[in-house]
Amino acid sequence: MTPMLRAAEDTSLSRRTVPPTWVVVALACAGQFLVVLDVSVVNVALPSMRADLGLSAPGLQWVVNAYAIAFAGFMLLGGRAGDLYGRKRMFLVGLALFTVASFGGGLAQEGWELLVARAAQGLGAAVLAPSTLTLLTAAVPEGAARARAIATWTAVGAGGGAAGGLVGGLLVDGLSWRWVLLINVPVGAVVLAGAARWLTESRAGDGRRLDLPGALLVTAGLATLAYGIVQTEAEGWTAAATLVPLCAGLVLIGLFLVVEACTKAPLMPLKLLRLRSVSSANAAMFVCGSAMFCMWFFMTLYAQNVLGYAPLDAGLALVPSSLAVVFGSKLAPPAMRAVGARNVAVLGTLVAAAGFGWQSTMTADGTYLTAIMFPGILMMLGAGLAATPLAALATSGAAPGDAGLVSGLINTSRTMGGSLGLAVMSTVAATRTGGSGSAEALTEGYAQAFRTSGCLLLAGAVLMLVWLPRKTSAR
């Protein structure tokens, strides 16, 4: 073959295999939307799940936590696997597992079957999610275009969590609770086909092996800690059933840190945490996640259990909040260029704290505008404003070979913060309720959870002001 013909063939191959940037962004955002949607979509379906499968109150909480803990615990492994073995490959593997697990969960006949399926969904999401951000940043050059792409990714992810109530309400009212899981099957199949056709492979492999002991230790440690916190609702903080898993979880996480310090190819290189942008942004994301994640859980319970909304009505009630989080995410990039990423993150956290404070004034006979809509808009507007600069800061400064790991780390911080935060806030609410099921008692419990979350956000704003880097680029 002549050089001219070979060059023409290479050019044709390049044109055929390199997809348009918007296609990569769309596929990455679709994957992120699915995994975040499933964190919250089941909230509206929880009462129906409990009635159909006979789940206990702690069992209901584990329908949410089984997904979130597996999601967060294995995400570092998923991010590193993408770096070493290919981001497209891990995207496809994670999405396939997520889709199959959704099918199994939708057909569950026993409570334990649903919990196993939710954990498998979380594992698939942990493999998929880090690749969504690294595929996006690899496809979009640095600068204003990447800032907009990250804002879109953040908005879609936040919108997935926000849309869960509406999507869940539509499916539960129109079909059954099973469709909050089964709907992932056709959507996942379409995204899988598009990803297999359009995405191109990228990796930073250097022959290293995955740190499986580290992944198992950190996942077991986080899951055990969450279980111990959940036990506080029924057993109290001083009972052996609570203290044993709490101590065991701390020991496992300590062993994880020892393993990471000694192994040649750690899952989580501790040197990454020496980067101020990485460590501070992840700490801030953990705090924000622990405070904000419970919002959808308690708002849907308040709407249904206290105000008497139907599942669909509860989902529709949160539509303004869903739009607010998307608006906040899109507003963040120009604000970052004007006043800096740190200031935007602090501002967003303070706006969210104001919304949580307002929500904590809720009453058993509250009206929609003042008890749900306006405080919900403030909470989620602030969440959208804060998330984009924190994600941009967390992914800045790391080497290209660690891109997947850093993406997994920021998702881990947000998701595990949310999972542990939900466990803590549920305990706070249950303690204030005192076992009563009256509308007034439930409202007092929910209000106390919102009040505690608001105080936590104020502490997070101070943390950001002190620790986040002062000068960063617009990206």
PEHU-V696437 format. One line per field, one symbol per residue. ss: DSSP state (H for helix, E for strand, - for the rest). psi: psi as a letter, one per 40 degrees, with the letter a starting at -180 (. if undefined). burial: I if it has 16 or more other C-alpha atoms within 10 Angstrom, else O. A space follows every 10 residues. Layout:
ss=???
psi=???
burial=???
This chain:
ss=--HHHHHHHH HHHHHHH--- HHHHHHHHHH HHHHHHHHHH -HHHHHHHHH HHH---HHHH HHHHHHHHHH HHH-HHHHHH HHHHH-HHHH HHHHHHHHHH HHHHHH---- HHHHHHHHHH HHHHHHHHHH HHHHHHHHH- ---HHHHHHH HHHHHHHHHH HHHHHHHHHH HHHH----HH HHHHHHHHHH HHHHHHHH-- ---------- -HHHHHHHHH HHHHHHHHHH HHHHH----H HHHHHHHHHH HHHHHHHHHH HH-------H HHHH-HHHHH HHHHHHHHHH HH-HHHHHHH HHHHHH---- HHHHHHH-HH HHHHHHHHHH HHHHHHHHH- HHHHHHHHHH HHHHHHHHH- -------HHH HHHHHHHHHH HHHHHHHHHH HHHH-----H HHHHHHHHHH HHHHHHHHHH HHHHHHHHHH HHH-----HH HHHHHHHHHH HHHHHHHHHH HHHHHHH--- -----
psi=hidddddddd dddddddhii dddddddddd dddddddede deddeddddd ddefiidddd dedddddddd dddedddddd ddddehdddd dddddddddd ddddddehei dddddddddd dddddddddd dddddddddh iiaddddddd dddddddddd ddeddddddd ddddciddee dddddddddd ddddddddii iiififeiii gddddddddd dddddddddd ddddeieeid eddddddddd dddddddddd ddidgidghd ddeehddddd dddddddddd dddedddddd ddddddefii dddddddedd dddddddddd ddddddddei dddddddddd ddddddddde eiiefiidde edcddddddd dddddddddd ddddeieiid eedddddddd dddddddddd dddddddddd dddfeieidd dddddddddd dddddddddd dddddddihd hiid.
burial=OOOOOOOOOO OOOOOOOOOO OOIIIIIIII IIIIIIIIII IIIIIIIIIO OOOOIOOOII IIIIIIIIII IIIIIIIIII IIIIIIIIII IIIIIIIIII IIIIIIIIOO IOIIIIIIII IIIIIIIIII IIIIIIIOII OOOOOIIIII IIIIIIIIII IIIIIIIIII IIOOOIIIII IIIIIOOIOO IIOOIOOIII OIIIOOOOOI IOIIIOIIII IIIIIIIIII IIIOOIIOOO IIIOIIOIII OIIOIIIOII OOOOOIIIIO OIOOOIIIII IIIIIIIIII IIIIIIIIII IIIIIIIOII IIIIIIIIII IIIIIIIIII IIIOIIIOOI IIIIIIIIII IIIIIIIIII IIIIOOOOOO IIIIIIIIII IIIIIIIIII IIIIIIOOOI IIIIIIIIII IIIIIIIIII IIIIIIIIII IIIOOOOOIO IIIIIIIIII IIIIIIIIII IOIIOOIIIO OIOII
